[in-house]
Every structure is written in C-alpha cells, then in structure tokens.
Amino acid sequence: MAYTFVEHSVPLYYETVGSGTPIVFVHPPGMGSVTFHRQQRELSSSFQVVTYDLRGNGKSGKGNKPITMDMLASDLHELFNHLQIKEAIVCGYSNGGSIAQHFALQYPHQVKALILIGGFSEVCTPLLYGEFFMGIYAVKWHGLSFLANVLGRSHGITKEEQQMIADYVRLSDRKRLYEMYVSGLHYRSTDRLHELRCPLLLIYGARDYYVHAYGRIFQQHAPDVRIVYVDGARHQIPTKHDAELHLIIRSYFS
C-alpha cells in the first residue's frame, strides 16, 4: 500500500502499475480506486496506470475541512508532484469527471489529454438531478450500506466483484461523501470549457441516454472534442465494458 500526504497531514492512498505515458483515473464519490481494477490489469502493459482514493473515500484520510472542488483538484496536483508526473492523461468516470475537468482547468500544464466517461459539465437535466438526489438521500438517510449495495450490484459482473465494490464503498466517510455529492451537484464548468488546452475525449454508453445531451454542451463550448459511444453500454463502462474502453484508449493514445 502506498500513501502520500496532502495538506501536510491528510493521507491519500494510491496505486501505480506499469510504465509509459501516465494515465490517472478519478473515481466517482464512494466507489474508490477499486472502480478501475480492470484498467490496472489491462492497460499497464501500455501505460503507467495511476489510481487513487479521493479524500474521505476508500483507504484515504478524510481531513478536517469540508469537501470542495478546489480541494480535490489540489489533492490530485499534490499526487502528481509526489509521483513526479509532469504531464498525464486524466480520465474521470461519472462525477469523477467533474474533478478531472476542474483539475484540467486549474492545472492545464499537467494534463496531456482529458477523458470523461459518462461526463457532464454541469447538472442541468432532470434525470441527472435525480441521480444526485438519490445519492444524497441514500447517504443522509439510509447510510453507507444501502449505497454500497446499490453501487456494487450496478457495477459488478460477478458476485465477487459486486461484493468487492460494496465493501470498498463502506470504507468511505459518510460526511465527506455527502459533501462530495453536494459539491458535484452544484459544480459547473460549462462557462470555462473554452479554457481547456488539451484534447477532450468523451466516452458514453450508447444506452446511457440521460447524459447524451451533455456531449452537445461540450461540443458547443470546448475547442477540441471527440465523442465515442459504446454499443450496448449504459453508464458502468469501466467495469462492464472494459474491453471496449481499453480499445478506445489505446486507439487514441498509444
């Protein structure tokens, strides 16, 4: 297990495997670095694969301050510096994509390319609002076990994988997870997308209809955007359509 400390005292858990161009994966609230266990295994022959747990998630410390997007971007910046990564491909999944976007806007010199899986620049459609409110409600009123079971069942293919993901979600700090959902709900990068200085690759499940509208927002505001739709896929591309994801990443960046 490897740790670095952000803000001098908050332990941040990370793993790095492989060599080559660094690709750093950012997970959604609660799910932790285990979300990308398939990417660790399959992409490490072509890339230096870096996964980590956001503060308050998984094996990382929770800190004493409320969660903000600036803080989460700064944590990732400190991890880059710790690993002596000058520039990397940054890949954010779902609401992890909001953190990845903010990092690319705050630290443009460290981002070679930005990949968003099921990404959005703001929450402005009813179905996505609903997704966030479900997460907020689950954490506030039902606790982590309920959310862990939902995320495990929706992302895992085998019972073992479902249990692994659910167990990892249960490691999260409930207060920090709630703050993370609220921060994600209110985050908006749309008005700053024109500032992006790196290529932006959007990957959506072809059946993940409720986020397709966000691809058009990115196209309208960001300077260099490409969109790929994964046939038959819904939202859970890193776990349930990993072969297609790896093929896409290699075809664009190898």
C-alpha positions as a Markdown table, in Angstrom:
| # | Residue | x | y | z |
|---|---|---|---|---|
| 1 | Met | 0.0 | 0.0 | 0.0 |
| 2 | Ala | 1.3 | 3.5 | -0.9 |
| 3 | Tyr | 0.4 | 6.8 | 0.6 |
| 4 | Thr | 1.3 | 10.4 | 0.2 |
| 5 | Phe | 0.1 | 13.3 | 2.4 |
| 6 | Val | -1.9 | 16.2 | 1.1 |
| 7 | Glu | -2.2 | 19.5 | 3.0 |
| 8 | His | 0.7 | 18.0 | 5.1 |
| 9 | Ser | -1.5 | 15.7 | 7.2 |
| 10 | Val | -4.2 | 14.0 | 5.1 |
| 11 | Pro | -3.1 | 10.6 | 3.9 |
| 12 | Leu | -4.0 | 9.9 | 0.2 |
| 13 | Tyr | -3.9 | 6.3 | -0.9 |
| 14 | Tyr | -2.7 | 5.5 | -4.4 |
| 15 | Glu | -1.5 | 2.6 | -6.6 |
| 16 | Thr | 0.7 | 2.8 | -9.7 |
| 17 | Val | 1.5 | 0.0 | -12.1 |
| 18 | Gly | 3.1 | -0.3 | -15.5 |
| 19 | Ser | 5.2 | 2.2 | -17.4 |
| 20 | Gly | 4.9 | 4.6 | -20.3 |
| 21 | Thr | 2.6 | 7.6 | -20.6 |
| 22 | Pro | 0.9 | 8.1 | -17.2 |
| 23 | Ile | -2.9 | 7.8 | -17.2 |
| 24 | Val | -4.6 | 8.8 | -14.0 |
| 25 | Phe | -8.1 | 7.6 | -13.2 |
| 26 | Val | -10.5 | 9.6 | -11.0 |
| 27 | His | -13.4 | 7.7 | -9.4 |
| 28 | Pro | -16.9 | 8.9 | -8.6 |
| 29 | Pro | -18.0 | 9.6 | -5.0 |
| 30 | Gly | -17.8 | 6.5 | -2.8 |
| 31 | Met | -16.5 | 3.9 | -5.2 |
| 32 | Gly | -12.8 | 4.4 | -4.7 |
| 33 | Ser | -9.8 | 3.2 | -6.8 |
| 34 | Val | -11.2 | -0.3 | -6.9 |
| 35 | Thr | -13.5 | 1.0 | -9.7 |
| 36 | Phe | -10.6 | 0.8 | -12.1 |
| 37 | His | -9.2 | -2.6 | -11.1 |
| 38 | Arg | -9.7 | -3.9 | -14.7 |
| 39 | Gln | -7.9 | -0.9 | -16.1 |
| 40 | Gln | -5.0 | -1.5 | -13.8 |
| 41 | Arg | -4.6 | -5.0 | -15.1 |
| 42 | Glu | -5.2 | -4.5 | -18.8 |
| 43 | Leu | -3.7 | -1.1 | -19.5 |
| 44 | Ser | -0.5 | -1.4 | -17.5 |
| 45 | Ser | 1.3 | -3.0 | -20.5 |
| 46 | Ser | 0.9 | 0.3 | -22.4 |
| 47 | Phe | 0.7 | 3.0 | -19.7 |
| 48 | Gln | 1.7 | 3.9 | -16.2 |
| 49 | Val | -1.7 | 3.4 | -14.6 |
| 50 | Val | -2.3 | 5.6 | -11.5 |
| 51 | Thr | -5.4 | 5.1 | -9.4 |
| 52 | Tyr | -6.1 | 6.7 | -6.0 |
| 53 | Asp | -8.8 | 7.2 | -3.4 |
| 54 | Leu | -10.3 | 10.7 | -3.1 |
| 55 | Arg | -10.0 | 12.1 | 0.4 |
| 56 | Gly | -12.8 | 10.6 | 2.6 |
| 57 | Asn | -13.1 | 7.6 | 0.3 |
| 58 | Gly | -11.6 | 4.1 | 0.4 |
| 59 | Lys | -8.3 | 4.0 | 2.3 |
| 60 | Ser | -7.6 | 7.7 | 2.2 |
| 61 | Gly | -8.0 | 10.0 | 5.2 |
| 62 | Lys | -11.0 | 12.3 | 5.5 |
| 63 | Gly | -9.3 | 15.5 | 6.7 |
| 64 | Asn | -10.9 | 18.2 | 8.8 |
| 65 | Lys | -12.2 | 20.5 | 6.1 |
| 66 | Pro | -15.5 | 20.3 | 4.1 |
| 67 | Ile | -15.1 | 19.0 | 0.5 |
| 68 | Thr | -14.7 | 21.5 | -2.3 |
| 69 | Met | -13.7 | 21.0 | -6.0 |
| 70 | Asp | -10.7 | 23.3 | -5.5 |
| 71 | Met | -9.5 | 21.0 | -2.7 |
| 72 | Leu | -10.0 | 17.8 | -4.7 |
| 73 | Ala | -8.1 | 19.3 | -7.7 |
| 74 | Ser | -5.3 | 20.4 | -5.3 |
| 75 | Asp | -5.1 | 16.9 | -3.8 |
| 76 | Leu | -4.6 | 15.5 | -7.3 |
| 77 | His | -2.0 | 18.2 | -8.1 |
| 78 | Glu | -0.1 | 17.2 | -5.0 |
| 79 | Leu | -0.3 | 13.5 | -6.0 |
| 80 | Phe | 1.2 | 14.4 | -9.4 |
| 81 | Asn | 4.1 | 16.2 | -7.7 |
| 82 | His | 4.7 | 13.3 | -5.3 |
| 83 | Leu | 4.9 | 10.8 | -8.2 |
| 84 | Gln | 7.0 | 13.3 | -10.2 |
| 85 | Ile | 4.4 | 13.2 | -13.1 |
| 86 | Lys | 4.9 | 16.3 | -15.2 |
| 87 | Glu | 2.0 | 15.6 | -17.6 |
| 88 | Ala | -0.6 | 12.8 | -17.8 |
| 89 | Ile | -3.8 | 11.7 | -19.5 |
| 90 | Val | -6.5 | 12.2 | -16.9 |
| 91 | Cys | -9.6 | 10.0 | -17.0 |
| 92 | Gly | -12.6 | 10.8 | -14.9 |
| 93 | Tyr | -15.6 | 8.5 | -14.6 |
| 94 | Ser | -19.1 | 9.9 | -13.9 |
| 95 | Asn | -18.9 | 12.6 | -11.2 |
| 96 | Gly | -15.2 | 11.8 | -11.0 |
| 97 | Gly | -15.2 | 13.6 | -14.4 |
| 98 | Ser | -16.1 | 16.8 | -12.7 |
| 99 | Ile | -13.0 | 16.6 | -10.6 |
| 100 | Ala | -10.9 | 15.7 | -13.7 |
| 101 | Gln | -12.4 | 18.8 | -15.5 |
| 102 | His | -11.6 | 21.1 | -12.7 |
| 103 | Phe | -8.1 | 19.7 | -12.4 |
| 104 | Ala | -7.5 | 20.3 | -16.2 |
| 105 | Leu | -8.8 | 23.9 | -15.8 |
| 106 | Gln | -6.8 | 24.6 | -12.7 |
| 107 | Tyr | -3.5 | 22.9 | -13.7 |
| 108 | Pro | -3.6 | 22.8 | -17.5 |
| 109 | His | 0.2 | 22.3 | -17.8 |
| 110 | Gln | -0.2 | 18.8 | -16.2 |
| 111 | Val | -2.9 | 17.4 | -18.5 |
| 112 | Lys | -1.9 | 16.0 | -21.8 |
| 113 | Ala | -5.5 | 14.9 | -22.6 |
| 114 | Leu | -8.8 | 14.6 | -20.7 |
| 115 | Ile | -11.1 | 11.6 | -20.9 |
| 116 | Leu | -14.6 | 11.7 | -19.4 |
| 117 | Ile | -16.6 | 8.5 | -19.2 |
| 118 | Gly | -20.3 | 9.4 | -18.8 |
| 119 | Gly | -19.2 | 13.0 | -18.1 |
| 120 | Phe | -21.0 | 16.3 | -17.8 |
| 121 | Ser | -20.0 | 19.9 | -17.3 |
| 122 | Glu | -23.0 | 20.7 | -15.0 |
| 123 | Val | -26.1 | 19.1 | -13.7 |
| 124 | Cys | -28.9 | 20.6 | -15.7 |
| 125 | Thr | -31.2 | 17.8 | -16.8 |
| 126 | Pro | -34.0 | 16.2 | -14.6 |
| 127 | Leu | -32.7 | 12.6 | -14.8 |
| 128 | Leu | -29.2 | 13.6 | -13.7 |
| 129 | Tyr | -30.6 | 15.7 | -10.9 |
| 130 | Gly | -32.5 | 12.7 | -9.8 |
| 131 | Glu | -29.3 | 10.6 | -9.8 |
| 132 | Phe | -27.6 | 13.1 | -7.5 |
| 133 | Phe | -30.6 | 13.5 | -5.2 |
| 134 | Met | -30.8 | 9.7 | -4.8 |
| 135 | Gly | -27.1 | 9.6 | -3.8 |
| 136 | Ile | -27.6 | 12.4 | -1.3 |
| 137 | Tyr | -30.7 | 10.9 | 0.1 |
| 138 | Ala | -29.1 | 7.5 | 0.4 |
| 139 | Val | -26.1 | 8.8 | 2.3 |
| 140 | Lys | -28.1 | 11.1 | 4.5 |
| 141 | Trp | -31.0 | 8.8 | 5.5 |
| 142 | His | -30.0 | 5.2 | 4.7 |
| 143 | Gly | -26.3 | 5.2 | 5.3 |
| 144 | Leu | -23.4 | 3.7 | 3.5 |
| 145 | Ser | -24.5 | 0.1 | 3.5 |
| 146 | Phe | -27.5 | 0.8 | 1.3 |
| 147 | Leu | -25.5 | 2.9 | -1.2 |
| 148 | Ala | -22.7 | 0.3 | -1.1 |
| 149 | Asn | -25.1 | -2.5 | -2.1 |
| 150 | Val | -26.6 | -0.4 | -4.9 |
| 151 | Leu | -23.2 | 0.6 | -6.4 |
| 152 | Gly | -21.9 | -3.0 | -6.0 |
| 153 | Arg | -24.8 | -4.6 | -7.8 |
| 154 | Ser | -24.9 | -2.0 | -10.6 |
| 155 | His | -21.2 | -2.2 | -11.3 |
| 156 | Gly | -20.1 | -5.7 | -10.6 |
| 157 | Ile | -20.4 | -8.5 | -13.1 |
| 158 | Thr | -19.8 | -11.4 | -10.7 |
| 159 | Lys | -21.0 | -11.7 | -7.1 |
| 160 | Glu | -17.4 | -11.5 | -6.0 |
| 161 | Glu | -16.9 | -8.2 | -7.9 |
| 162 | Gln | -20.1 | -6.8 | -6.5 |
| 163 | Gln | -19.0 | -7.7 | -3.0 |
| 164 | Met | -15.6 | -6.2 | -3.5 |
| 165 | Ile | -17.0 | -2.9 | -4.7 |
| 166 | Ala | -19.6 | -2.8 | -2.0 |
| 167 | Asp | -17.0 | -3.4 | 0.7 |
| 168 | Tyr | -14.9 | -0.6 | -0.6 |
| 169 | Val | -17.8 | 1.8 | -0.7 |
| 170 | Arg | -18.3 | 1.1 | 3.0 |
| 171 | Leu | -14.8 | 2.4 | 3.8 |
| 172 | Ser | -16.0 | 5.9 | 2.9 |
| 173 | Asp | -16.6 | 8.6 | 5.4 |
| 174 | Arg | -20.3 | 9.4 | 5.4 |
| 175 | Lys | -20.0 | 13.1 | 6.0 |
| 176 | Arg | -17.3 | 13.6 | 3.3 |
| 177 | Leu | -19.3 | 11.5 | 0.9 |
| 178 | Tyr | -22.4 | 13.7 | 1.4 |
| 179 | Glu | -20.3 | 16.8 | 0.9 |
| 180 | Met | -18.9 | 15.3 | -2.3 |
| 181 | Tyr | -22.3 | 14.6 | -3.7 |
| 182 | Val | -23.5 | 18.2 | -2.9 |
| 183 | Ser | -20.3 | 19.7 | -4.5 |
| 184 | Gly | -20.8 | 17.6 | -7.6 |
| 185 | Leu | -24.5 | 18.6 | -7.9 |
| 186 | His | -23.6 | 22.3 | -7.8 |
| 187 | Tyr | -20.4 | 22.2 | -9.9 |
| 188 | Arg | -20.4 | 23.9 | -13.3 |
| 189 | Ser | -17.6 | 24.1 | -15.7 |
| 190 | Thr | -19.6 | 25.0 | -18.8 |
| 191 | Asp | -18.6 | 28.6 | -18.9 |
| 192 | Arg | -14.9 | 27.7 | -18.6 |
| 193 | Leu | -14.7 | 24.9 | -21.1 |
| 194 | His | -13.3 | 27.3 | -23.7 |
| 195 | Glu | -10.2 | 27.5 | -21.5 |
| 196 | Leu | -9.3 | 23.8 | -22.0 |
| 197 | Arg | -5.9 | 23.5 | -23.6 |
| 198 | Cys | -6.0 | 19.7 | -24.1 |
| 199 | Pro | -7.9 | 17.3 | -26.3 |
| 200 | Leu | -11.2 | 16.1 | -24.7 |
| 201 | Leu | -12.4 | 12.6 | -25.4 |
| 202 | Leu | -16.0 | 11.8 | -24.3 |
| 203 | Ile | -17.0 | 8.2 | -23.9 |
| 204 | Tyr | -20.7 | 7.4 | -23.4 |
| 205 | Gly | -22.7 | 4.3 | -23.3 |
| 206 | Ala | -25.0 | 4.2 | -26.3 |
| 207 | Arg | -27.8 | 3.3 | -23.9 |
| 208 | Asp | -26.9 | 5.9 | -21.3 |
| 209 | Tyr | -29.4 | 8.2 | -22.8 |
| 210 | Tyr | -29.7 | 10.7 | -19.9 |
| 211 | Val | -26.2 | 12.0 | -20.3 |
| 212 | His | -26.0 | 12.2 | -24.1 |
| 213 | Ala | -27.2 | 15.8 | -24.1 |
| 214 | Tyr | -24.0 | 16.8 | -22.2 |
| 215 | Gly | -21.9 | 15.8 | -25.2 |
| 216 | Arg | -23.5 | 18.5 | -27.2 |
| 217 | Ile | -22.7 | 21.0 | -24.4 |
| 218 | Phe | -19.1 | 20.1 | -24.5 |
| 219 | Gln | -19.1 | 20.3 | -28.3 |
| 220 | Gln | -20.5 | 23.8 | -28.1 |
| 221 | His | -18.1 | 25.2 | -25.6 |
| 222 | Ala | -14.8 | 23.2 | -25.6 |
| 223 | Pro | -12.3 | 23.7 | -28.5 |
| 224 | Asp | -11.2 | 20.1 | -29.2 |
| 225 | Val | -13.8 | 17.4 | -28.5 |
| 226 | Arg | -14.4 | 13.9 | -29.8 |
| 227 | Ile | -17.2 | 11.6 | -28.8 |
| 228 | Val | -17.3 | 7.8 | -28.8 |
| 229 | Tyr | -20.4 | 5.8 | -28.0 |
| 230 | Val | -20.0 | 2.2 | -26.7 |
| 231 | Asp | -22.6 | -0.1 | -28.3 |
| 232 | Gly | -25.0 | -1.8 | -25.8 |
| 233 | Ala | -23.5 | 0.0 | -22.8 |
| 234 | Arg | -25.2 | 2.1 | -20.1 |
| 235 | His | -23.2 | 4.0 | -17.5 |
| 236 | Gln | -20.9 | 1.4 | -16.0 |
| 237 | Ile | -18.3 | 1.3 | -18.7 |
| 238 | Pro | -15.1 | 0.8 | -16.6 |
| 239 | Thr | -16.4 | -2.5 | -15.1 |
| 240 | Lys | -19.0 | -3.8 | -17.6 |
| 241 | His | -17.4 | -2.7 | -20.9 |
| 242 | Asp | -13.8 | -2.7 | -20.0 |
| 243 | Ala | -12.6 | -4.3 | -23.2 |
| 244 | Glu | -14.2 | -1.6 | -25.4 |
| 245 | Leu | -12.8 | 1.1 | -23.1 |
| 246 | His | -9.3 | -0.2 | -23.3 |
| 247 | Leu | -9.5 | -0.5 | -27.1 |
| 248 | Ile | -10.7 | 3.1 | -27.3 |
| 249 | Ile | -8.0 | 4.4 | -25.0 |
| 250 | Arg | -5.2 | 2.5 | -26.9 |
| 251 | Ser | -6.5 | 3.6 | -30.3 |
| 252 | Tyr | -6.4 | 7.3 | -29.3 |
| 253 | Phe | -3.3 | 7.4 | -27.2 |
| 254 | Ser | -0.9 | 4.6 | -27.8 |
